[in-house]
Amino acid sequence: MDADDEPMTDQARVDGVHMRSAMEEAAAARCRTSPNPWVGAVVVADGEVVGAGATSPPGGSHAEVVALAAAGGEARGATLYATLEPCCHTGRTGPCTTAILEAGVGRVVVGIVDPDPEVAGRGLTVLEAAGLDVEVGVEADAIAAQLEPYLHHRRTGRPYVVLKLAATLDGRIAAPDGTSAWITGAEARIDVHRLRAESDAVCVGAGTVRADDPELTVRDWPGAGDAGAHDPRRIVLGVVPEGARVRPAVAHDGSLDDLLDDLGADGVLQLLIEGGADVAGRFHRAGLVDRYVVYLAPAILGGDDGRPLFAGPGGPTMADLRRGRFAAVTALGGDLRLDLVLDG
């Protein structure tokens, strides 16, 4: 029998349940922790959750400390579940490993190792050296997906780039006269505002600003207030027109590589590209897109004179076709959200 086929133990099932609870805590903090990762933690004693928490806004307590404070004295001898390895260094706050040891926790279950050079397994080493029972890897794939922008930033020094597109079924983002409001329905547009709230910065071309005069805010997401969300930094490729509603915005005239390097150095974890077709084509051809989010409407313009998803030259032959996988397919009212990650 292969290891993957071995039956799950009762403890493994319990660990999975509690780690998924920690992931729910993390998800609730998604829009308020950057440039820190959105981490969740729960404290379990005698089979019951006695404390739970997530990463606070920058400068505040980390998830483990929040959960331990909620548990109080019940944390002694308990099990702490954390989606990401506890830190062991002093930044704006003290080491989470110190808080764990002082609370008298008996067992620590971690989702994934933190690739940050300040941590990178050192937190686990501290806990193990102190005699704690430490387990790593529970719900690891799901947590890695949840923290992908943070992990990507730590691996590359650049933000995770999400390209958002809204199109008709025949792949058009605007009519021949340039009009594009509205291809998708209200539910999809609300989801776009939530996607902006999850992003530290949003980027459009100057042509889109002149044509559509977008605000690029999170105003239409009803959950923005409860999530602690804020409007992303706005970046325009080219000159920002006077009086444009996107202001305040940063104009960028350099290369896309320079843009990503600068944003990464400034702690931007996720960059959302919102168009138009020229900007989408530039990022796509440069191989800089990490995830494509396409909102597909059950509508057809017909003909070949509407504006396509990407402007500029594409692959000249089918040998140049780039394949990938749908990471998620979500129904939003009458529309579909397709999350695509290309191979390689």
C-alpha positions as CSV (number, residue, x, y, z in Angstrom):
1,M,0.0,0.0,0.0
2,D,1.3,3.4,-1.0
3,A,1.7,6.0,1.8
4,D,-0.9,8.2,0.1
5,D,-3.3,5.2,0.3
6,E,-2.9,4.6,4.0
7,P,-6.0,5.1,6.1
8,M,-6.2,8.4,7.9
9,T,-5.9,8.1,11.7
10,D,-8.3,9.7,14.1
11,Q,-5.7,12.2,15.2
12,A,-5.1,13.2,11.5
13,R,-8.8,13.7,11.1
14,V,-9.0,15.9,14.2
15,D,-5.9,17.9,13.1
16,G,-7.5,18.5,9.7
17,V,-10.7,19.8,11.2
18,H,-8.9,22.2,13.5
19,M,-6.5,23.4,10.8
20,R,-9.4,24.2,8.6
21,S,-10.9,26.3,11.4
22,A,-7.5,28.1,11.5
23,M,-7.8,28.7,7.7
24,E,-11.2,30.2,8.2
25,E,-9.7,32.6,10.7
26,A,-7.0,33.5,8.2
27,A,-9.5,34.1,5.4
28,A,-11.3,36.6,7.5
29,A,-8.1,38.6,7.8
30,R,-7.2,38.5,4.1
31,C,-7.6,42.2,3.4
32,R,-6.1,43.8,6.5
33,T,-2.7,42.2,7.1
34,S,-0.4,43.1,4.2
35,P,2.5,43.2,3.9
36,N,2.3,40.5,6.6
37,P,0.8,37.1,5.7
38,W,-2.8,36.4,6.7
39,V,-2.4,33.6,9.2
40,G,-5.0,31.9,11.4
41,A,-4.6,30.0,14.6
42,V,-6.7,28.1,17.1
43,V,-6.0,26.6,20.5
44,V,-7.6,23.3,21.4
45,A,-7.9,21.8,24.9
46,D,-9.7,18.5,25.6
47,G,-11.1,18.5,22.1
48,E,-12.6,22.0,22.4
49,V,-11.5,25.2,20.7
50,V,-10.7,27.6,23.6
51,G,-9.0,30.4,21.6
52,A,-8.9,31.5,18.0
53,G,-7.5,34.5,16.1
54,A,-5.8,35.8,13.0
55,T,-3.0,38.2,12.1
56,S,-3.8,41.8,13.2
57,P,-3.1,44.8,11.0
58,P,0.6,45.7,10.6
59,G,2.1,46.5,14.0
60,G,-0.4,44.4,15.8
61,S,-0.2,40.8,17.3
62,H,0.3,37.8,15.1
63,A,-2.3,35.1,14.9
64,E,-0.7,32.8,17.5
65,V,-0.6,35.5,20.1
66,V,-4.2,36.5,19.5
67,A,-5.4,32.9,19.8
68,L,-3.3,32.3,23.0
69,A,-4.6,35.5,24.6
70,A,-8.2,34.4,23.9
71,A,-7.4,31.0,25.4
72,G,-5.8,32.4,28.6
73,G,-4.8,29.8,31.1
74,E,-6.6,27.0,29.1
75,A,-3.6,27.2,26.7
76,R,-1.4,25.3,29.1
77,G,-0.9,21.8,27.8
78,A,-3.2,22.5,24.8
79,T,-2.6,22.1,21.1
80,L,-2.0,25.2,19.0
81,Y,-2.8,25.0,15.3
82,A,-1.3,27.7,13.0
83,T,-1.5,27.9,9.3
84,L,2.0,29.2,9.0
85,E,5.2,28.5,10.9
86,P,5.4,30.8,14.1
87,C,8.1,33.5,13.8
88,C,11.1,33.4,16.1
89,H,12.5,36.9,15.6
90,T,11.7,40.4,16.8
91,G,10.2,42.8,14.4
92,R,7.3,45.2,15.3
93,T,6.3,42.5,17.7
94,G,8.1,39.9,19.7
95,P,8.7,36.2,18.6
96,C,5.6,34.1,18.5
97,T,7.7,31.1,19.6
98,T,8.3,32.9,22.9
99,A,4.6,33.5,23.5
100,I,3.9,29.8,22.7
101,L,6.5,28.6,25.2
102,E,5.4,31.1,27.9
103,A,1.8,29.9,27.5
104,G,2.8,26.3,28.2
105,V,1.4,24.8,25.0
106,G,2.1,21.1,24.8
107,R,1.8,20.5,21.0
108,V,2.0,22.7,17.9
109,V,0.6,21.7,14.5
110,V,1.7,23.9,11.6
111,G,0.4,24.0,8.1
112,I,3.4,25.1,6.1
113,V,7.0,26.3,6.8
114,D,7.4,30.1,6.4
115,P,9.9,30.7,3.5
116,D,10.8,34.2,4.9
117,P,14.6,34.1,5.5
118,E,14.0,35.4,9.0
119,V,12.1,32.2,9.8
120,A,12.6,29.4,7.3
121,G,12.3,26.5,9.8
122,R,14.0,28.3,12.7
123,G,10.6,28.7,14.5
124,L,10.1,24.9,14.4
125,T,13.6,24.3,15.6
126,V,13.1,26.6,18.6
127,L,9.8,24.8,19.6
128,E,11.3,21.3,19.1
129,A,14.4,22.2,21.1
130,A,12.1,23.2,24.0
131,G,10.6,19.8,24.0
132,L,7.3,20.5,22.3
133,D,5.6,18.0,20.1
134,V,5.6,19.7,16.6
135,E,3.9,18.5,13.5
136,V,4.1,20.1,10.1
137,G,2.1,19.6,6.9
138,V,-1.5,19.5,7.9
139,E,-3.7,20.9,5.1
140,A,-0.4,22.0,3.5
141,D,-1.7,22.3,-0.1
142,A,-4.8,24.2,0.8
143,I,-2.8,26.6,3.0
144,A,-0.2,27.1,0.3
145,A,-3.0,28.1,-2.1
146,Q,-4.5,30.4,0.5
147,L,-1.1,32.2,1.0
148,E,0.1,32.0,-2.6
149,P,0.6,35.8,-3.0
150,Y,2.7,35.9,0.2
151,L,4.7,32.8,-0.7
152,H,5.3,34.1,-4.2
153,H,6.6,37.4,-2.9
154,R,9.0,35.7,-0.5
155,R,10.3,33.4,-3.3
156,T,10.7,36.0,-6.0
157,G,10.8,39.4,-4.3
158,R,7.9,40.5,-6.6
159,P,4.2,40.7,-6.2
160,Y,1.8,38.0,-7.3
161,V,0.3,39.3,-10.6
162,V,-3.4,38.7,-11.2
163,L,-4.8,39.6,-14.6
164,K,-8.5,40.3,-14.5
165,L,-10.6,40.3,-17.7
166,A,-14.3,40.5,-18.4
167,A,-15.5,39.1,-21.7
168,T,-18.4,37.9,-23.8
169,L,-18.6,34.3,-24.7
170,D,-16.9,35.1,-28.0
171,G,-13.9,36.7,-26.3
172,R,-14.7,40.4,-26.6
173,I,-14.0,42.9,-23.9
174,A,-15.6,45.9,-25.7
175,A,-17.8,46.6,-28.7
176,P,-16.2,48.1,-31.9
177,D,-17.1,51.6,-30.7
178,G,-15.1,51.0,-27.5
179,T,-18.1,50.7,-25.1
180,S,-17.8,48.0,-22.5
181,A,-20.3,48.8,-19.7
182,W,-21.6,46.4,-18.7
183,I,-20.5,43.0,-20.1
184,T,-21.0,41.2,-16.8
185,G,-23.7,41.3,-14.1
186,A,-23.8,42.9,-10.7
187,E,-22.5,39.8,-8.8
188,A,-19.4,39.6,-11.0
189,R,-18.8,43.4,-10.6
190,I,-19.0,43.0,-6.8
191,D,-16.6,40.2,-6.9
192,V,-14.1,42.4,-8.8
193,H,-14.3,44.9,-6.0
194,R,-13.5,42.1,-3.5
195,L,-10.6,41.1,-5.7
196,R,-9.3,44.7,-5.5
197,A,-9.7,44.6,-1.8
198,E,-7.4,41.5,-1.7
199,S,-4.8,43.3,-3.8
200,D,-2.3,45.9,-2.6
201,A,-2.1,47.7,-5.9
202,V,-4.1,47.8,-9.2
203,C,-2.7,48.7,-12.6
204,V,-4.4,50.0,-15.7
205,G,-3.2,51.7,-18.9
206,A,-3.7,55.4,-19.6
207,G,-6.0,54.5,-22.4
208,T,-8.4,52.8,-20.1
209,V,-8.4,55.8,-17.8
210,R,-9.2,58.1,-20.7
211,A,-11.9,55.8,-22.1
212,D,-13.6,54.6,-18.9
213,D,-12.5,57.1,-16.1
214,P,-12.5,54.3,-13.5
215,E,-12.2,54.9,-9.8
216,L,-10.7,51.4,-9.1
217,T,-12.0,51.3,-5.5
218,V,-13.7,48.7,-3.4
219,R,-16.8,50.7,-2.9
220,D,-19.3,48.1,-4.3
221,W,-18.1,45.2,-2.1
222,P,-20.6,45.0,0.8
223,G,-18.1,43.1,3.0
224,A,-15.4,45.8,2.7
225,G,-16.1,47.4,6.0
226,D,-16.2,44.2,8.1
227,A,-13.1,42.9,6.4
228,G,-11.1,46.0,7.1
229,A,-10.5,46.5,3.4
230,H,-9.1,49.6,1.9
231,D,-8.7,50.9,-1.7
232,P,-5.6,49.6,-3.4
233,R,-2.7,51.7,-4.6
234,R,-3.5,52.9,-8.2
235,I,-0.9,52.6,-10.9
236,V,-1.3,54.0,-14.4
237,L,1.0,52.9,-17.3
238,G,1.5,56.3,-18.9
239,V,0.3,59.8,-18.1
240,V,-2.5,60.2,-15.6
241,P,-5.0,62.7,-17.1
242,E,-5.9,65.7,-15.0
243,G,-9.2,65.3,-13.2
244,A,-9.3,61.6,-13.6
245,R,-11.2,59.8,-10.9
246,V,-8.4,57.3,-10.5
247,R,-6.4,60.0,-8.8
248,P,-4.4,59.8,-6.6
249,A,-2.4,57.5,-8.8
250,V,1.2,56.7,-9.6
251,A,2.3,57.1,-13.2
252,H,4.8,54.5,-14.5
253,D,6.7,55.0,-17.8
254,G,9.4,52.3,-17.3
255,S,9.5,48.6,-18.0
256,L,7.1,46.1,-16.5
257,D,10.1,44.4,-14.8
258,D,11.1,47.6,-13.1
259,L,7.5,48.1,-12.0
260,L,7.3,44.6,-10.4
261,D,10.7,45.0,-8.8
262,D,9.8,48.4,-7.3
263,L,6.4,47.2,-6.0
264,G,8.0,44.0,-4.5
265,A,10.6,46.1,-2.7
266,D,7.8,48.2,-1.3
267,G,6.0,45.2,0.2
268,V,3.3,44.8,-2.4
269,L,2.2,41.2,-2.2
270,Q,-0.5,41.1,-4.9
271,L,-0.9,43.3,-8.0
272,L,-4.2,43.3,-9.9
273,I,-4.0,44.2,-13.7
274,E,-7.4,45.5,-14.9
275,G,-6.6,46.5,-18.5
276,G,-7.1,47.3,-21.1
277,A,-6.3,44.9,-23.9
278,D,-2.9,46.5,-24.6
279,V,-1.8,46.2,-21.0
280,A,-3.1,42.7,-20.7
281,G,-1.2,41.7,-23.9
282,R,2.0,43.2,-22.6
283,F,1.9,41.4,-19.3
284,H,0.9,38.1,-20.9
285,R,3.6,38.2,-23.6
286,A,6.2,39.0,-21.0
287,G,5.2,35.9,-19.0
288,L,4.5,38.0,-15.9
289,V,1.0,36.9,-15.1
290,D,0.6,34.4,-12.3
291,R,-3.2,34.0,-12.4
292,Y,-5.8,34.9,-15.0
293,V,-9.2,35.7,-13.6
294,V,-11.7,35.9,-16.5
295,Y,-15.3,36.9,-15.9
296,L,-17.2,35.3,-18.7
297,A,-20.7,36.6,-19.6
298,P,-23.4,34.5,-21.4
299,A,-23.4,37.1,-24.2
300,I,-22.1,37.3,-27.8
301,L,-21.2,40.4,-29.8
302,G,-20.6,38.4,-33.0
303,G,-18.1,39.3,-35.7
304,D,-14.4,40.0,-35.5
305,D,-14.4,43.8,-35.0
306,G,-15.0,43.9,-31.3
307,R,-12.0,44.3,-29.0
308,P,-10.3,41.0,-28.1
309,L,-9.0,40.0,-24.7
310,F,-5.4,40.8,-25.7
311,A,-4.0,43.4,-28.1
312,G,-0.8,42.8,-30.1
313,P,0.7,39.6,-31.6
314,G,-0.1,36.2,-30.2
315,G,1.4,32.8,-30.8
316,P,2.0,32.3,-34.5
317,T,1.3,28.5,-34.5
318,M,-0.5,26.0,-32.4
319,A,2.9,24.9,-31.1
320,D,2.9,28.2,-29.3
321,L,-0.4,27.6,-27.5
322,R,0.1,28.0,-23.7
323,R,-1.9,25.5,-21.7
324,G,-2.8,25.5,-18.0
325,R,-5.4,24.4,-15.5
326,F,-8.6,26.0,-14.1
327,A,-7.7,26.5,-10.4
328,A,-11.4,27.4,-9.8
329,V,-14.7,27.9,-11.7
330,T,-17.3,29.9,-9.8
331,A,-20.8,30.9,-10.8
332,L,-21.6,34.5,-10.1
333,G,-25.2,35.2,-11.0
334,G,-25.5,34.5,-14.7
335,D,-21.7,34.8,-15.2
336,L,-18.7,32.5,-14.6
337,R,-15.4,33.4,-12.9
338,L,-12.6,31.3,-14.4
339,D,-9.3,31.2,-12.5
340,L,-6.6,30.0,-14.8
341,V,-3.0,29.2,-14.0
342,L,-0.7,28.4,-16.9
343,D,1.7,25.5,-16.9
344,G,5.3,26.2,-16.3
